[in-house]
Amino acid sequence: MAITIELPQEIERRLQGEWNDLERHALEGLVVEAFRIGKLSSYEVSLALGMAGRWEAIDFLSARGAYPGYDLQDLEDDRSALDRHWARVDDKTDA
C-alpha cells in the first residue's frame, strides 16, 4: 500500500534536510504510533519495517520509548498485586 502525504514545499525541504529518507521516517512514525495504541503487535512492526524479527522490533520500539508500554499506573497495579500476594503468603505461614 502506498500512502501520500501532502506537505508545503518549505516544510518538505526542511524535513528532507533533517531526515534523508523522509518516507522511511514517516513509515516508522506511523508504525510506532500504531503499536503505542495497540493496533500493531511487535511482530507486525517487524513485518511492516522489514526487520529480521520481533526482537529487532522490540529494540526499535524501546529506543523510541514505545516498548514495553508500561506506565506508572501499571507499576502501581503490580505493586498492589504483589502486596496482596505476600499478605496471602504471610497468612499461610502464620497458620
N, C-alpha and C positions, 0 to 999 in steps of 0.2 A: 504494500500500500504506500502510496506517496501522499504526503501532506504538504500543502503550500502555505507559507506564511507571508503575508504582505507586510513589509516594513518600509517606512520612509527611507529614501536613499541615504540620508545622512546617518541615520541610526544603523542601517546595514553596514555602511563603510566603517563606522566606529566599532561595531561588534566584530566585523571581519578582521579589523586590526588587532583586536583583543584575542580572538579565537580564530585560528587559521581555518579550521573545519567547522564553520558555523552550523551546518546541517547536522553534523555528529553531536555537537554540543546541545542543540535543540532536542535531538532524539534522546540524549542522556537525561536532560532535564525532564522531559515528558515521562520517561520510564521511571525515574526516581520518584516523581510525584505520584505516579500510578501505584508504585509499591507502597509509598507512605500512606495512601488512603485505602490500601487493601485490595486494589484492583488487579495487581500482579503479584505472583509469588517470586521468590528469589530465583527459582529455576526459570520462570518465564522472563525475568530480567536478563538472565544469561542468554536465553534464546534471542531476545529482541536485540541485544547488543553484540551477538556473535562471539560470546565468551566460551571458554573451554568447559565451564560447568558452574554449578551452584556456588561452589566455594569462591570462585573468582568473582561472581556477582556479589556475594556477601562482603568480600574485601572492598569492592567498588562502592557498595551501598554504605558500608561502615565509614569509608573515607568521606562520604558526603553527609554523614550524620543521620542516615535513614535506617540504619540497622543497629541494634536489634528492634527498634521501635518500642523501647522500654522507657516509660516516663516516671515521674515522681509518684504518681498515683499507683502505678504498678508496684513500685518499691514498697509503698506503704501497705498495699494489699498483701504483698508477700510477707512483710514483717508481721502483720496481724495473723496471717495463716500460720506462720512459724510459732508465734506466741501461743496460739490455740493448740497447736501440735504438742509443744513442750509442756503445756499445762496438763494435757491428757497423759503424757508420758509420766510426769511427776505424780499424777493421781494414781496411776497404775503401780508405780514403785512404792508409794506410801501404803497401799492396801495390803 
